[in-house]
Each structure stands twice: as structure tokens, then as C-alpha cells.
């Protein structure tokens, strides 16, 4: 259920970013998301940080940079030149990066079925998006690579949360992350001229989109994502990126776009991939201390 809730929330984020870009710069959008989320969650994050071990605080800072700070800027920057559908398909690389980095950085060996599932899920995302808007998108290699970097960054963060912060409550992790990174975000907002933006109907509307994006897609979404990582695995949690194209297509159909049979094929491949990646629950065992 968490996976599907996040898919609906994050699947709508690309549209919200696109509408926010009509007024605000990518740097303003990224900094606003982190800053507002920090304000909302600081009443939990600051006390948690004060009671936290220095080691855990350092890992939280690193996880926040890779998962909650850097990508918040990379995706809006990339979407100034590439379509939201292409952003969705690149984001689907995250489970692949989790498998690769998990082995390279932490020595985690993935099951063969998980590798196959990641590949099948990715091809499902490719199929879905190719037959929606992918064929009309202008390819911008440099900006596409920014999205690849963002997906890789998400993967590193997911691995840190699972392997280094398993004993810290997910709500404390997410709130602490934003409490730390909201400080540089406020400086970016100040120097970017955000607070001097004229209040017009268009800017107020764009601000509303950014607020929805920040509250639901960032503050609440990240908290749920961290809980899912701790309750399952980094690989399974990252498969939410496979579901985002499905949500994007649904938005497109509701917006008047034609439905294509290949959408069904892509969605089935994605669901098969998620099923294969999913780790089956083990029978209850004695807890190791």
C-alpha cells in the first residue's frame, strides 16, 4: 500500500514541477521543496538530532544530501530542456543503481530473480513511456545525464538508510534530513531572488503547485519512503520509480490523451518486475542481539 500511495504522489510530481517552472527557476523550486519540508518537520527533526549519536547524524546528513537535496535541483534543471515523460523513464533506473551500488559499495549480493525483475521492470517503463510521449521528446544528452545522476543519487541514499540507519525511526530520519538541509536551502532562496518575486495570479498559482509538491511529494512522501526501506529492502522500495510512468500515463489519459494497448503491456511488465524484486517474508526467527 505504501508503494502505491507513493507512486500516486510522486507520479504527479513531474507535472507539478513543469507547472512551477512557468514562474520559478529550478533552484527556487528545489530550495523551496526542501525548505518548506524542513519547516513542517523541524519540530520532530531538531529534538531527534539533539538526542542522536554523532555517527547517525553524519549518515543522516549524507543520506539527505543524496536523496533529499541534490536530486531536488537536478530534476527541475533537467526538465527545463526535456519532457516530464523522459524524466520518469530515467527515474526508473533507480532499482538498477541500487543493485549495482549495493554490490560495489556494500558488497550486497542480489538474488538472480531480483536482477531479472529489475531488468523486466525497466523495460516495462521504457515500453510505457515510449508509446506515450517518449517519441515526441527532444533528446538533450547533457540534461538527460543530470537525471541519471539524480537516480543514482537516490539509490545511494536508499542504501544508506537501509544499511546504516536501520535502528533510527523512519520519521526521525526524514525529519532530521530536512531539518539539516533546510538551512542551505533558505540561503539559496534568498540569493536566487525568490522573496522578491512579484505576486501575480500566475506566481500565486505556481506557488500553490510548489506547496502541494513540497508537502505531499517531499515531506510526507519521503517519510513514507524511508519507512518502506526499513520495513522491506532498498531494492524493493526503489521499485516505486517503476510505477511512476503508470501514474503519468493515467494523468495523460485524464487530460485527453489517447489510450494505447502498449500501456497495458508496459504496466504488466512493471508489475512482474516488482513481484520478482520483492523479498518474501521469512518465517519468524529468534531476534539476534
C-alpha positions as CSV (number, residue, x, y, z in Angstrom):
1,X,0.0,0.0,0.0
2,X,2.9,2.4,0.8
3,X,4.4,1.7,-2.6
4,X,1.2,2.5,-4.4
5,X,0.5,5.6,-2.3
6,X,4.0,6.9,-3.1
7,X,3.6,6.1,-6.8
8,X,0.4,8.2,-7.0
9,X,2.1,11.1,-5.1
10,X,5.4,11.0,-6.9
11,X,3.9,10.2,-10.2
12,X,2.3,13.6,-10.1
13,X,5.4,15.4,-9.2
14,X,6.7,15.9,-12.7
15,X,3.6,17.7,-13.8
16,X,3.8,19.9,-10.7
17,X,7.4,20.7,-11.4
18,X,6.6,21.6,-15.0
19,X,3.8,24.0,-13.9
20,X,6.1,25.5,-11.3
21,X,8.8,26.2,-13.9
22,X,6.5,28.7,-15.6
23,X,7.4,31.2,-12.9
24,X,10.2,29.9,-10.7
25,X,13.7,28.7,-11.5
26,X,14.9,25.1,-10.9
27,X,17.0,26.4,-8.0
28,X,14.0,28.1,-6.4
29,X,11.8,25.0,-6.8
30,X,14.4,22.7,-5.3
31,X,15.2,25.0,-2.4
32,X,11.5,25.7,-1.7
33,X,10.7,22.0,-1.5
34,X,13.5,21.3,1.0
35,X,12.9,24.5,3.0
36,X,9.2,24.1,3.4
37,X,9.6,20.4,4.3
38,X,12.1,21.4,6.9
39,X,9.8,23.9,8.5
40,X,7.0,21.3,8.6
41,X,9.2,18.6,10.1
42,X,11.7,20.5,12.2
43,X,9.6,20.2,15.4
44,X,10.4,16.5,15.2
45,X,13.8,16.6,13.5
46,X,15.6,19.1,15.7
47,X,14.9,17.3,19.0
48,X,15.7,14.0,17.3
49,X,19.1,15.3,16.1
50,X,19.9,16.6,19.6
51,X,19.4,13.1,21.1
52,X,21.1,11.3,18.2
53,X,24.6,9.7,18.1
54,X,27.1,11.7,16.1
55,X,27.7,8.7,13.8
56,X,23.9,8.5,13.0
57,X,23.8,12.3,12.4
58,X,26.6,12.1,9.9
59,X,24.9,9.3,8.0
60,X,21.6,11.2,8.0
61,X,23.4,14.2,6.6
62,X,24.9,12.1,3.8
63,X,21.6,10.4,3.1
64,X,19.8,13.7,3.0
65,X,22.3,15.2,0.5
66,X,22.0,12.3,-1.9
67,X,18.3,11.7,-1.5
68,X,16.7,15.0,-0.5
69,X,18.9,17.8,-1.6
70,X,20.8,17.2,-4.8
71,X,18.0,15.5,-6.8
72,X,15.6,18.3,-5.8
73,X,17.6,20.6,-8.1
74,X,18.8,18.1,-10.7
75,X,15.3,17.1,-11.9
76,X,13.9,20.7,-12.3
77,X,17.1,21.8,-14.1
78,X,16.7,18.8,-16.5
79,X,13.0,19.5,-17.0
80,X,13.8,22.9,-18.5
81,X,15.0,21.0,-21.6
82,X,13.5,17.6,-21.5
83,X,9.9,16.2,-21.2
84,X,8.4,15.0,-17.9
85,X,8.0,11.6,-19.5
86,X,11.7,11.3,-20.1
87,X,12.3,12.3,-16.5
88,X,10.0,9.5,-15.5
89,X,11.8,6.9,-17.5
90,X,15.3,7.9,-16.3
91,X,14.0,7.8,-12.7
92,X,13.1,4.2,-13.4
93,X,16.8,3.4,-13.4
94,X,16.9,3.7,-9.6
95,X,16.4,0.0,-8.7
96,X,19.2,-0.9,-11.2
97,X,21.5,1.5,-9.4
98,X,20.5,0.1,-6.0
99,X,21.6,-3.4,-7.2
100,X,24.8,-2.1,-8.7
101,X,25.9,0.2,-5.8
102,X,24.7,-2.3,-3.2
103,X,27.3,-4.7,-4.6
104,X,30.1,-2.3,-5.4
105,X,29.9,-0.2,-2.2
106,X,28.5,-2.5,0.4
107,X,29.1,-6.0,-1.0
108,X,25.5,-6.9,-1.2
109,X,24.8,-9.8,-3.5
110,X,21.4,-9.7,-5.1
111,X,19.3,-12.7,-6.0
112,X,19.2,-13.7,-9.6
113,X,15.4,-13.2,-9.6
114,X,15.9,-9.6,-8.3
115,X,18.2,-8.8,-11.2
116,X,15.8,-10.3,-13.7
117,X,13.0,-8.4,-12.1
118,X,14.9,-5.1,-12.3
119,X,15.5,-5.6,-16.0
120,X,11.9,-6.6,-16.7
121,X,10.6,-3.6,-14.8
122,X,12.9,-1.2,-16.6
123,X,11.8,-2.5,-20.0
124,X,8.2,-2.1,-18.8
125,X,8.8,1.5,-18.0
126,X,10.6,2.0,-21.4
127,X,7.6,0.4,-23.2
128,X,5.1,2.5,-21.3
129,X,6.8,5.8,-21.9
130,X,7.9,5.2,-25.5
131,X,4.3,4.8,-26.5
132,X,3.1,7.8,-24.6
133,X,5.3,10.8,-25.0
134,X,8.8,9.5,-25.5
135,X,8.5,9.5,-29.2
136,X,7.9,13.3,-29.2
137,X,10.5,14.3,-26.7
138,X,13.7,16.1,-27.8
139,X,16.7,14.3,-26.5
140,X,19.1,16.5,-24.6
141,X,22.1,14.4,-23.7
142,X,23.6,16.7,-21.0
143,X,20.3,17.2,-19.3
144,X,19.4,13.5,-19.5
145,X,22.7,12.7,-17.7
146,X,21.6,15.1,-14.9
147,X,18.5,12.9,-14.4
148,X,20.7,9.7,-14.5
149,X,22.9,11.3,-11.8
150,X,19.7,12.1,-9.7
151,X,18.5,8.5,-10.0
152,X,22.0,7.2,-8.9
153,X,21.9,9.7,-6.0
154,X,18.5,8.4,-4.9
155,X,19.9,4.8,-4.9
156,X,22.9,5.8,-2.7
157,X,20.6,7.4,-0.2
158,X,18.3,4.4,-0.1
159,X,21.2,2.1,0.6
160,X,22.5,4.3,3.4
161,X,19.0,4.4,5.0
162,X,18.7,0.6,4.9
163,X,22.2,-0.3,5.9
164,X,23.4,2.5,8.2
165,X,20.2,3.9,9.8
166,X,18.1,0.8,10.3
167,X,17.9,1.4,14.0
168,X,16.7,5.0,13.7
169,X,12.9,5.5,13.4
170,X,11.9,6.5,9.8
171,X,10.1,9.6,11.0
172,X,13.3,10.8,12.8
173,X,15.4,10.1,9.7
174,X,13.2,12.0,7.4
175,X,12.5,14.9,9.7
176,X,16.2,15.2,10.7
177,X,17.2,15.2,7.0
178,X,15.1,18.2,6.2
179,X,16.0,20.0,9.4
180,X,19.6,19.9,8.3
181,X,19.3,20.7,4.6
182,X,16.6,23.4,5.0
183,X,19.4,25.8,6.2
184,X,21.4,25.9,2.9
185,X,18.0,25.8,1.1
186,X,17.0,29.1,2.7
187,X,20.2,30.7,1.6
188,X,19.6,29.6,-1.9
189,X,16.1,31.1,-1.8
190,X,17.5,34.4,-0.5
191,X,20.2,34.7,-3.1
192,X,18.0,33.4,-6.0
193,X,15.6,36.3,-5.6
194,X,12.7,34.1,-4.6
195,X,11.4,36.5,-2.0
196,X,11.3,39.4,-4.5
197,X,9.1,37.6,-7.0
198,X,6.1,39.8,-7.8
199,X,2.8,38.5,-6.6
200,X,0.6,37.9,-9.6
201,X,-2.1,35.4,-10.4
202,X,0.5,33.2,-12.3
203,X,3.1,33.3,-9.5
204,X,0.5,32.5,-6.8
205,X,-0.7,29.6,-8.9
206,X,2.8,28.3,-9.4
207,X,3.5,28.8,-5.6
208,X,0.4,26.6,-4.9
209,X,1.8,23.9,-7.2
210,X,5.1,24.0,-5.4
211,X,3.4,23.9,-2.0
212,X,1.5,20.8,-2.9
213,X,4.7,19.2,-4.3
214,X,6.6,20.1,-1.1
215,X,4.0,18.9,1.4
216,X,2.8,15.7,-0.2
217,X,5.6,14.8,-2.6
218,X,8.5,15.7,-0.4
219,X,7.7,15.9,3.3
220,X,5.1,13.2,3.6
221,X,6.4,11.2,0.6
222,X,10.0,10.9,1.8
223,X,8.8,9.9,5.3
224,X,6.8,7.0,3.9
225,X,9.6,6.1,1.5
226,X,12.1,5.8,4.4
227,X,9.7,3.6,6.4
228,X,9.2,1.4,3.4
229,X,13.0,1.0,3.0
230,X,13.4,0.0,6.6
231,X,10.4,-2.4,6.5
232,X,11.4,-4.1,3.3
233,X,14.6,-3.5,1.3
234,X,16.2,-0.7,-0.6
235,X,15.7,-2.5,-3.8
236,X,12.0,-3.1,-3.3
237,X,11.4,0.4,-2.1
238,X,13.1,1.8,-5.1
239,X,10.7,0.0,-7.4
240,X,8.3,2.8,-6.8
241,X,10.1,4.5,-9.7
242,X,8.7,1.8,-12.0
243,X,5.2,2.7,-11.0
244,X,5.6,6.4,-11.7
245,X,5.2,6.1,-15.5
246,X,1.9,4.3,-15.0
247,X,0.6,7.3,-13.0
248,X,2.0,9.6,-15.6
249,X,0.0,7.8,-18.3
250,X,-3.2,7.9,-16.3
251,X,-2.7,11.7,-15.9
252,X,-2.3,11.9,-19.6
253,X,-5.4,9.9,-20.4
254,X,-7.4,12.1,-18.0
255,X,-6.0,15.1,-19.8
256,X,-7.4,13.9,-23.1
257,X,-4.5,11.8,-24.5
258,X,-5.4,8.6,-26.4
259,X,-5.1,5.3,-24.6
260,X,-2.7,2.8,-26.2
261,X,-2.7,-1.0,-25.8
262,X,1.0,-0.9,-25.2
263,X,0.3,0.9,-22.0
264,X,-1.2,-2.4,-20.7
265,X,1.9,-4.4,-21.8
266,X,4.2,-1.9,-20.1
267,X,2.2,-1.9,-16.9
268,X,2.2,-5.8,-16.8
269,X,6.0,-5.9,-17.2
270,X,6.4,-3.4,-14.4
271,X,4.2,-5.4,-12.0
272,X,6.1,-8.6,-12.9
273,X,9.4,-6.8,-12.2
274,X,8.2,-5.6,-8.8
275,X,6.9,-9.1,-7.9
276,X,10.3,-10.6,-8.7
277,X,12.3,-8.0,-6.8
278,X,10.0,-8.2,-3.8
279,X,11.7,-10.2,-1.0
280,X,9.4,-12.8,0.5
281,X,8.8,-12.5,4.3
282,X,10.8,-15.1,6.2
283,X,9.3,-17.2,8.9
284,X,9.6,-15.7,12.4
285,X,13.1,-16.3,13.9
286,X,14.8,-15.6,17.2
287,X,15.9,-11.9,17.2
288,X,19.7,-11.5,17.2
289,X,21.0,-9.2,19.9
